[in-house]
Amino acid sequence: MRRDSERGQASGSCSGSSSSSSRNDGCSAKGRSWVSVLLCVALSLFLAVVALIAYNLHSVDSIFSGEAGAIGAGQSRHRKFSGDYANIPVDVVVDKAGAEVQRHAKEVADQSAEARKKQEIREAEAKAEVAAEVAATAEAVAEAAGAAAEVVVSPECRTSIERKWHGEHTVEPPAGKINLVCCQTTAGKGGVFNIAVHPDWAPIGASNFMTMVRDGYFSPSSRVPLFRALKGFLIQFGLNSVPEMQHTYETTRLSGKGGLKDDPQWLPAGPPGRVNEAGVKRFQKGYLAYAGAGKNSRGTQLILAFEDNAYLGGGSPWEVPWGKLFGEESYNTLLSVYTGYGEKVSQGKIRKRGLEYLQAEFPKVDFIDSCRVMAEGVDYT
């Protein structure tokens, strides 16, 4: 019974008050078992970390396996984790990185060279197009000028101008030499416009008109319609019936549709200048000026006054007279211009379709078939 009692006490709780050695030994053994568990857990975590590191190093090794294999033929690509596992030579890594950098740099350089080559090709093509357009322009101008030169000059074209054709003006215009131009038309029975061009009235506008004449802008191969003929008011003209000629002149002689700088206005401005004390109206019958739509907007389009007008030229910077009709034949032709279409003709369609549009939809419209310089730098006789 005593032994059983002692065994029972020996197997009892460690929390008792007994101080026997057997009980103390039991408690110590129990504590040591928990420490062992903790150590096992820590060791397991450590081994897991080591395994993860080994896996990552194995991935690195697989990337450089080709280079590492070159170091020693027959070495295994998959090494065991050891002190030598990660000992891939540094020069292999450097060579790999250097090769990649060089390859990328070469690709960038090749792409840049290719882009530059393409840009050079585009620029060369653009220059070739411009050269072709210039050549075509020169050919068209030469052809038009040649066609104009071949026109039989009407006997009504004049090479001199009498003083009486100076006419009346609200104020005396700037004095100077005169250029004489004769334009043959379809109005009436092939009547003419004899035009006195006054460079001193409007130097820029007069010069541009003379350039149009010399370039063959008005020729049988590039006729100019009197497309806006408003009876008792004015005629607007200057769009070419050949769209290519129109485009060519505007791009080579002007900066687009307009762009011609305004000349100083020599006519009196505003309501006070509409009629002078003698009853002379500001914009006289037979005056020629430019059509426009704002400052420095003049181009190839011109206006010709059907009758004396008090309102034109009073404030619009483009309506500066640069010339005037002279000779009875010119005013007879003016009265013969067909005015039945009024404002119906489309400027946009003339630009796009040219002569085909006019002949199809406005067969009665009159044209200027040719203009030529008859004399330059003359005075009144």
C-alpha positions as CSV (number, residue, x, y, z in Angstrom):
1,M,0.0,0.0,0.0
2,R,2.8,2.4,0.7
3,R,4.4,1.8,-2.7
4,D,1.1,2.4,-4.4
5,S,0.7,5.6,-2.5
6,E,4.1,6.8,-3.4
7,R,3.5,5.9,-7.1
8,G,0.3,7.8,-7.0
9,Q,2.0,10.8,-5.5
10,A,4.8,10.5,-8.0
11,S,2.4,10.7,-10.9
12,G,0.4,13.6,-9.4
13,S,0.3,17.2,-10.4
14,C,3.5,19.3,-10.4
15,S,1.7,22.1,-8.7
16,G,1.6,20.3,-5.3
17,S,3.6,21.5,-2.3
18,S,5.7,18.3,-2.2
19,S,9.5,18.9,-2.5
20,S,10.5,15.3,-3.2
21,S,13.1,14.8,-5.9
22,S,11.0,12.5,-8.0
23,R,8.4,15.2,-8.5
24,N,11.0,17.8,-9.3
25,D,12.5,15.5,-11.9
26,G,9.1,15.0,-13.6
27,C,8.5,18.8,-13.8
28,S,11.9,19.4,-15.3
29,A,11.4,16.7,-18.0
30,K,8.1,18.3,-19.0
31,G,9.7,21.8,-19.4
32,R,12.4,20.3,-21.5
33,S,9.9,18.8,-23.9
34,W,8.3,22.2,-24.7
35,V,11.7,23.7,-25.4
36,S,12.4,20.9,-27.8
37,V,9.1,21.6,-29.7
38,L,10.0,25.3,-30.0
39,L,13.5,24.4,-31.3
40,C,11.9,22.0,-33.8
41,V,9.6,24.8,-35.1
42,A,12.4,27.2,-35.4
43,L,14.6,24.7,-37.2
44,S,11.7,23.9,-39.6
45,L,11.3,27.6,-40.4
46,F,15.0,28.0,-41.0
47,L,15.0,25.0,-43.3
48,A,12.0,26.4,-45.2
49,V,13.9,29.7,-45.7
50,V,17.0,27.9,-46.8
51,A,14.9,25.9,-49.3
52,L,13.3,29.0,-50.7
53,I,16.8,30.6,-51.2
54,A,18.0,27.4,-52.8
55,Y,15.0,27.5,-55.2
56,N,15.7,31.1,-56.2
57,L,19.4,30.4,-56.7
58,H,18.4,27.5,-58.9
59,S,16.3,29.9,-61.0
60,V,19.3,32.2,-61.4
61,D,21.5,29.3,-62.3
62,S,19.0,28.3,-65.0
63,I,19.2,31.8,-66.6
64,F,23.0,31.6,-66.8
65,S,23.2,27.9,-67.4
66,G,24.4,28.4,-71.0
67,E,27.2,30.7,-69.9
68,A,28.1,28.6,-66.9
69,G,28.2,25.5,-69.1
70,A,30.9,27.2,-71.2
71,I,33.2,27.4,-68.2
72,G,33.6,23.7,-67.9
73,A,32.2,21.1,-70.3
74,G,30.3,18.4,-68.6
75,Q,29.5,20.3,-65.4
76,S,25.9,19.7,-64.2
77,R,23.5,22.6,-64.9
78,H,21.6,21.8,-61.7
79,R,24.0,21.9,-58.8
80,K,23.1,21.0,-55.3
81,F,22.9,23.8,-52.8
82,S,26.4,24.2,-51.3
83,G,28.9,26.9,-50.8
84,D,29.8,26.8,-54.5
85,Y,26.2,26.8,-55.8
86,A,26.1,30.6,-56.4
87,N,29.6,30.9,-57.5
88,I,28.9,31.8,-61.2
89,P,31.9,33.9,-62.3
90,V,31.2,37.6,-62.2
91,D,32.7,38.1,-65.7
92,V,30.0,35.9,-67.1
93,V,27.3,38.1,-65.6
94,V,29.1,41.2,-66.8
95,D,29.5,39.8,-70.3
96,K,25.8,38.9,-70.4
97,A,24.7,42.3,-69.3
98,G,27.1,44.0,-71.6
99,A,26.0,41.9,-74.6
100,E,22.3,42.8,-73.8
101,V,23.2,46.5,-73.6
102,Q,25.1,46.4,-76.8
103,R,22.3,44.5,-78.5
104,H,19.7,47.0,-77.3
105,A,21.9,49.9,-78.3
106,K,22.3,48.4,-81.8
107,E,18.6,48.0,-82.2
108,V,18.0,51.6,-81.2
109,A,20.7,52.8,-83.5
110,D,19.3,50.7,-86.4
111,Q,15.8,52.0,-85.7
112,S,17.1,55.6,-85.6
113,A,19.0,55.1,-88.9
114,E,16.0,53.6,-90.5
115,A,13.8,56.4,-89.3
116,R,16.3,59.0,-90.6
117,K,16.4,57.1,-93.9
118,K,12.6,57.2,-94.2
119,Q,12.6,60.9,-93.3
120,E,15.2,61.6,-96.0
121,I,13.2,59.7,-98.5
122,R,10.0,61.6,-97.6
123,E,11.9,64.9,-97.9
124,A,13.4,63.9,-101.2
125,E,10.0,62.9,-102.5
126,A,8.5,66.3,-101.3
127,K,11.3,68.2,-103.1
128,A,10.7,66.2,-106.2
129,E,7.0,67.0,-106.1
130,V,7.8,70.7,-105.7
131,A,10.3,70.6,-108.5
132,A,7.8,68.8,-110.7
133,E,5.2,71.4,-109.9
134,V,7.6,74.2,-110.6
135,A,8.5,72.6,-113.9
136,A,4.8,72.1,-114.8
137,T,4.2,75.7,-113.8
138,A,6.9,77.0,-116.0
139,E,5.7,74.9,-118.9
140,A,2.1,76.0,-118.4
141,V,3.1,79.7,-118.2
142,A,5.3,79.3,-121.3
143,E,2.5,77.6,-123.1
144,A,-0.1,80.2,-122.1
145,A,2.3,83.0,-123.0
146,G,3.0,81.4,-126.4
147,A,-0.7,80.9,-127.0
148,A,-1.3,84.6,-126.2
149,A,1.5,85.6,-128.5
150,E,0.0,83.7,-131.4
151,V,-3.4,85.6,-131.1
152,V,-4.1,87.9,-133.9
153,V,-4.1,91.4,-132.5
154,S,-7.4,93.2,-133.0
155,P,-7.1,96.5,-135.0
156,E,-8.9,98.1,-132.2
157,C,-6.0,97.5,-129.8
158,R,-4.2,100.9,-129.2
159,T,-0.6,101.7,-128.8
160,S,-1.1,105.3,-127.6
161,I,-3.6,107.2,-125.5
162,E,-5.0,110.7,-126.0
163,R,-5.2,113.2,-123.2
164,K,-9.0,113.3,-123.3
165,W,-9.1,109.7,-122.0
166,H,-7.6,110.9,-118.7
167,G,-11.3,111.6,-117.8
168,E,-12.8,113.1,-114.7
169,H,-12.0,112.2,-111.1
170,T,-13.1,113.4,-107.7
171,V,-9.5,114.3,-106.9
172,E,-6.6,114.4,-109.3
173,P,-4.9,110.9,-109.2
174,P,-1.1,110.5,-108.9
175,A,0.7,111.4,-112.1
176,G,3.1,109.2,-113.9
177,K,3.9,107.0,-116.9
178,I,1.2,104.7,-118.4
179,N,1.3,101.1,-119.6
180,L,-1.2,100.1,-122.3
181,V,-2.8,96.7,-122.3
182,C,-5.4,95.3,-124.8
183,C,-7.7,92.5,-123.8
184,Q,-9.7,90.7,-126.4
185,T,-13.1,89.4,-125.3
186,T,-16.2,87.5,-126.5
187,A,-18.5,90.4,-125.6
188,G,-20.4,91.8,-128.6
189,K,-18.6,90.8,-131.7
190,G,-15.3,90.0,-130.1
191,G,-14.8,93.5,-128.7
192,V,-11.7,94.7,-126.8
193,F,-10.9,96.4,-123.5
194,N,-8.1,98.9,-124.0
195,I,-6.7,99.5,-120.5
196,A,-4.5,102.3,-119.3
197,V,-2.5,100.8,-116.4
198,H,-1.2,103.5,-114.0
199,P,1.6,102.2,-111.8
200,D,1.6,105.5,-109.9
201,W,-2.0,105.1,-108.9
202,A,-1.4,101.7,-107.2
203,P,2.2,100.3,-107.7
204,I,1.5,96.9,-106.2
205,G,-1.8,96.3,-107.9
206,A,-0.7,97.5,-111.3
207,S,2.5,95.4,-111.1
208,N,0.5,92.3,-110.3
209,F,-1.9,92.8,-113.2
210,M,1.1,93.3,-115.6
211,T,2.6,90.1,-114.3
212,M,-0.7,88.2,-115.0
213,V,-0.6,89.6,-118.6
214,R,3.0,88.7,-119.2
215,D,2.6,85.2,-117.7
216,G,-0.2,84.4,-120.1
217,Y,-2.8,84.2,-117.4
218,F,-5.3,85.6,-120.0
219,S,-4.9,83.4,-123.0
220,P,-7.0,81.2,-125.4
221,S,-5.8,78.1,-123.4
222,S,-6.8,79.6,-120.1
223,R,-9.7,81.9,-120.6
224,V,-11.0,84.2,-117.8
225,P,-14.8,84.5,-117.5
226,L,-16.6,87.7,-116.7
227,F,-18.6,85.6,-114.3
228,R,-20.3,88.3,-112.1
229,A,-21.7,91.0,-114.3
230,L,-24.2,93.2,-112.5
231,K,-25.8,95.6,-114.8
232,G,-25.4,99.3,-113.7
233,F,-22.9,98.3,-111.0
234,L,-19.7,96.3,-111.8
235,I,-18.1,93.3,-113.4
236,Q,-16.1,90.9,-111.3
237,F,-13.6,88.6,-113.0
238,G,-10.1,87.1,-112.6
239,L,-10.8,83.5,-111.8
240,N,-9.2,81.3,-114.5
241,S,-11.3,78.7,-116.3
242,V,-8.3,76.3,-116.0
243,P,-8.1,75.4,-112.2
244,E,-4.5,74.4,-112.6
245,M,-3.5,77.8,-113.9
246,Q,-5.4,79.5,-111.1
247,H,-3.6,77.3,-108.5
248,T,-0.3,77.8,-110.2
249,Y,-0.5,81.5,-110.2
250,E,-1.7,81.8,-106.7
251,T,1.1,79.5,-105.3
252,T,3.9,80.9,-107.4
253,R,3.1,84.6,-107.6
254,L,0.9,85.1,-104.5
255,S,0.8,83.6,-101.0
256,G,-2.4,81.7,-101.6
257,K,-5.8,83.1,-102.8
258,G,-4.9,86.6,-101.6
259,G,-1.9,88.0,-99.9
260,L,-1.2,91.0,-102.2
261,K,-0.4,94.0,-100.0
262,D,-2.7,96.9,-100.2
263,D,-1.7,100.1,-101.9
264,P,-2.4,103.5,-100.3
265,Q,-5.8,104.7,-101.2
266,W,-5.7,107.9,-103.3
267,L,-9.5,108.4,-103.5
268,P,-11.2,110.4,-100.7
269,A,-12.6,108.3,-98.0
270,G,-16.0,108.2,-96.3
271,P,-19.3,109.9,-97.1
272,P,-17.7,113.4,-97.8
273,G,-15.7,111.8,-100.6
274,R,-18.5,110.2,-102.5
275,V,-19.2,113.1,-104.8
276,N,-17.1,116.2,-105.3
277,E,-18.3,119.8,-105.8
278,A,-18.6,119.3,-109.5
279,G,-20.8,116.3,-109.1
280,V,-18.2,113.7,-110.0
281,K,-18.7,110.4,-108.3
282,R,-15.8,108.7,-106.5
283,F,-15.5,105.5,-108.5
284,Q,-15.7,106.3,-112.1
285,K,-17.1,104.2,-115.0
286,G,-14.2,102.2,-116.4
287,Y,-12.1,102.2,-113.3
288,L,-10.3,98.9,-112.5
289,A,-9.5,97.7,-109.0
290,Y,-9.2,94.5,-107.1
291,A,-12.0,92.5,-105.4
292,G,-11.1,91.6,-101.8
293,A,-12.3,90.5,-98.4
294,G,-10.1,92.3,-95.9
295,K,-6.7,93.8,-95.4
296,N,-4.0,92.5,-97.8
297,S,-6.5,90.1,-99.4
298,R,-6.1,91.0,-103.1
299,G,-5.2,88.2,-105.5
300,T,-6.3,87.6,-109.1
301,Q,-9.9,88.8,-108.9
302,L,-10.6,92.3,-110.3
303,I,-13.6,94.6,-110.6
304,L,-14.6,96.9,-113.5
305,A,-17.2,99.7,-113.0
306,F,-20.1,99.5,-115.3
307,E,-21.2,103.0,-114.3
308,D,-20.0,105.9,-112.1
309,N,-20.4,104.9,-108.4
310,A,-20.3,107.0,-105.3
311,Y,-19.8,104.2,-102.8
312,L,-17.0,102.0,-104.1
313,G,-13.5,102.9,-103.0
314,G,-14.6,104.7,-100.0
315,G,-13.1,102.6,-97.3
316,S,-12.3,99.1,-98.5
317,P,-8.5,98.9,-98.7
318,W,-8.6,96.7,-101.8
319,E,-10.6,99.0,-103.9
320,V,-7.8,101.2,-105.0
321,P,-8.0,102.0,-108.7
322,W,-4.9,101.0,-110.7
323,G,-6.3,101.5,-114.2
324,K,-9.1,102.7,-116.4
325,L,-10.6,101.8,-119.8
326,F,-10.0,104.2,-122.7
327,G,-11.3,104.4,-126.2
328,E,-14.8,104.3,-127.6
329,E,-14.4,100.6,-128.5
330,S,-13.7,99.7,-124.9
331,Y,-16.9,101.3,-123.6
332,N,-18.9,99.7,-126.4
333,T,-17.6,96.3,-125.4
334,L,-18.4,97.1,-121.7
335,L,-22.1,97.7,-122.7
336,S,-22.1,94.4,-124.6
337,V,-21.1,92.1,-121.7
338,Y,-23.8,89.6,-120.9
339,T,-25.4,90.3,-117.5
340,G,-28.2,87.7,-117.5
341,Y,-26.6,85.5,-114.8
342,G,-26.1,88.1,-112.2
343,E,-24.9,86.5,-109.0
344,K,-25.7,82.9,-109.9
345,V,-22.2,81.7,-111.0
346,S,-20.4,79.8,-108.2
347,Q,-16.8,80.9,-107.6
348,G,-16.1,77.6,-105.9
349,K,-17.2,75.5,-108.8
350,I,-15.1,77.6,-111.2
351,R,-12.1,76.8,-109.0
352,K,-13.0,73.1,-109.1
353,R,-14.5,72.4,-112.5
354,G,-13.4,75.4,-114.5
355,L,-14.5,75.8,-118.1
356,E,-16.5,72.6,-118.1
357,Y,-18.8,74.0,-115.4
358,L,-19.2,77.3,-117.2
359,Q,-20.0,75.8,-120.5
360,A,-22.5,73.3,-119.1
361,E,-24.4,75.7,-116.8
362,F,-23.7,79.2,-118.0
363,P,-23.1,79.0,-121.8
364,K,-23.7,82.7,-122.4
365,V,-21.1,84.0,-120.0
366,D,-18.5,86.2,-121.7
367,F,-14.7,85.7,-121.4
368,I,-11.5,87.5,-121.8
369,D,-9.6,85.4,-124.3
370,S,-6.3,87.1,-124.2
371,C,-4.4,90.2,-123.0
372,R,-1.2,91.7,-124.3
373,V,1.0,94.6,-123.5
374,M,0.8,97.2,-126.3
375,A,3.1,99.9,-124.9
376,E,4.9,100.7,-121.6
377,G,6.0,103.9,-120.0
378,V,4.0,106.3,-122.3
379,D,2.5,109.7,-121.7
380,Y,-0.8,111.1,-122.9
381,T,-0.6,112.4,-126.5
